[in-house]
Amino acid sequence: MAEIIRNYFMPRWRTDRISCACGWEGDSSGMQMELHEEVTDYACPACENTLLIVSHPDMQQVQQAAAEGNAEARQQLALVEEALALHRKA
């Protein structure tokens, strides 16, 4: 059964080692990634079994994580704010 990560900014989900029933073991960087609208699935590279399902953060989650000092969230928030500012000028 796949592990579900509801908080994208949760520490270590990218680096924690996961074992698949087929015997493969590794972290998310070694998995096959499939992007969907609200989540990203990570599958075993050996048997394609889905091992992780990671929810994409909404704006409130990005803002909260940025306010808590999360560097990735601060980068994402800066990109969103820049895009919004450009959109307003157009």
Secondary structure, 3 states (H helix, E strand, C coil): CCEEECCCCCCCCCCCCEECCCCCEECHHHCEEEECCCEEEEECCCCCCEEEEEECCCHHHHHHHHHCCCHHHHHHHHHHHHHHHHHHHC
